Amino acid sequence: MVCPKVLASLPIPRNLAEIIGGNGEDVWCGRARVIENTGADCHRGI
């Protein structure tokens, strides 16, 4: 079994992240972002 986040080249372990400006569907549609606790935008990896 392979983790899709590993296939997306996300590091292990990953920084904490949260969706800003909407929900998961909004991220897919480009209306929201996923921001790490470091301030980095990581929505493309998700």
Secondary structure by P-SEA (a helix, b strand, c coil): cccccccccccccccbbbbccccaaaaaaccbbbbccccccccccc
